[in-house]
Amino acid sequence: MKFAKVVFWVAGVWGLLVITPLYFLFDLIGRKDPPAITHPDFYYGFVGCALGWQIAFLMIARDPVKYRSMILPSMMEKFSYAIAVVALVTQGRTNPRDLIFAATDGLLGALFVTAWVKTGGEGS
């Protein structure tokens, strides 16, 4: 269970550190990586939803066995982003620099799978 606690704590803290600044980078992203974002509602909606998941990761970290069922949608959160970015880079629709974030989420997703397996026999 300690493995799962550490994995979800790291994921939550990492996510808060990486995602929170996005609230203040809306215009800068458009200037540094054009074109400009044209749908701020989708952008801020994504940021808010992603931040919510970071809080969920921190909650799971407190008691991974109790919240084991939440590890499954946590895996989807990580793998869906990683897969989407890889597909978009392959199609030339987003910057290859974004692959570092996709790789991070892919790794965390794999660690979530391991945490899910490791917490299976501990009951709740």
Secondary structure, 3 states (H helix, E strand, C coil): CHHHHHHHHHHHHHHHHHHHHHHHCHHHHHHHCCCCCCCHHHHHHHHHHHHHHHHHHHHHHHCCCCCHHHHHHHHHHHHHHHHHHHHHHHCCCCCHHHHHHHHHHHHHHHHHHHHHHHHHHHCC
